[in-house]
Amino acid sequence: MLPQLMMLMFGPLAMPHNLPDRTPTDTVSPLTVSGQKKDTPADAKINMAGSDADAQLVGIWPGTAYHNGVSGKVRLKCWIDVHGLAERCEVAQENPRNMGFGKAALEMRAVIKLAPPRGPTGPVSGFKTIDIGFQAPDMHVDQAGLAHWQHDVAKGPLAGTDVSDFLEGSRNGLSMRKVTMLDNPVWVAAAGFDDLVAAYPGKSGGGEGYAVDHCRVQRDGTLGGCQTIMEEPTSQGFGKSALSLAAKFRVSAQVAQTPHNDELWVDIPVRFPTAKELAERTVMAPSWVQVFDGRSTPKLFPPEAAASGLTSGRGVARCTVGPDGAMTDCRAEPGDPDGLGFSEAAVKLAGTMRMNLWAADGVPVTGAVVRIPIRLNLKGAGSLNPTQ
């Protein structure tokens, strides 16, 4: 079972004050991220303040801290890819601790979009630190509603569980409901490259776009009630196009059955690549849901390599991603050293691997051709080799 977080939500998602009514969907503009300042070591900063200036943010707050007027600060360390997307993050610092601020900050990963690191030839992937400040707003609290929710947590079916209570949405409504947030979902069905091409907004002019769907997971694993919580750029139809793809996604019915029958929600990042990248159908950020046991690699170590006195080598398998994420039609490519059986062993190992049907950078994987470098060791565990 994937990790799940309990959340409380403020009714519908808020519309930013400065966004004109273009479509009937509720659309929230991207998070405003400022660059690094000389007096701070962080690469970027996001303020989750209670002021009107930050009304465009879809705020995610630890519920207890929010109601008690407690402010907090979190530093995330995120791997930012060449598109500026946070593929994965971890909490580097949290203050105060044990009040849910770190988990709340991690829930914002899908809507974080920064300027990617720059290399000599263009954007490159790399780690960046992001400070997220939670400035407690001065607001009137629905004390009766809060007391009712606290009673449910203390006395109800959630008693004794590790619950992270979050608030999401605008400050204008205090109608709260308990939901579970599904993190890092493993999809049993997802949109494909052809679906992405068909959904590409015509008025975008072929430019790259990004949007995030926020959807309720139905009991059968399908999605419903989806809303756009981010799109960039905001005036070219990427949010509406992303929503049209939501019906293609499904998690297993087993995952959809939440422990306490609370509503289950999930965020889907959708990146619309350039026409050239779409045509190439590459997978730059795979999420593996099944990999080989590294302890088995010594058994597959090529005898001819061992006879030559080698104790390590790298093989490369070239595979096509099947409709279930499995590696199919795997073939050997030149290894290091070449001609000693390392790539043939890599083909055998790659055939046991399976990829999540939606990549960490928000694109499909089915039908894509991937190169899988695998390090084989005569003694000790082998591993996926990130070098190409």
Secondary structure, 3 states (H helix, E strand, C coil): CCCEEEEEEECCCCCCCCCCCCCCCCCCCCCCCECCCCCCCCCEEEEECCCHHHCCCCEEEEHHHHHCCCCEEEEEEEEECCCCEEEEEEEEEEECCCCCHHHHHHCCHHHCECCCCEECCEECCEEEEEEEEECCCCCCCCHHHHHHHHHHHHHCCCCCCCCCCEEEECCCCCCEEEEEEECCCCEEECCCHHHHHHHCCHHHCCCCEEEEEEEEECCCCEEEEEEEEEEECCCCCHHHHHHHHHHHCEECHHHHCCCCCCEEEEEEEEEECCHHHHHHCCCCCCCEEECCCHHHHHHHCCHHHHHCCCCEEEEEEEEEECCCCEEEEEEEEEEECCCCCHHHHHHHHHCCCEECCECCCCCECCCCEEEEEEEEECCCCCEECCCC
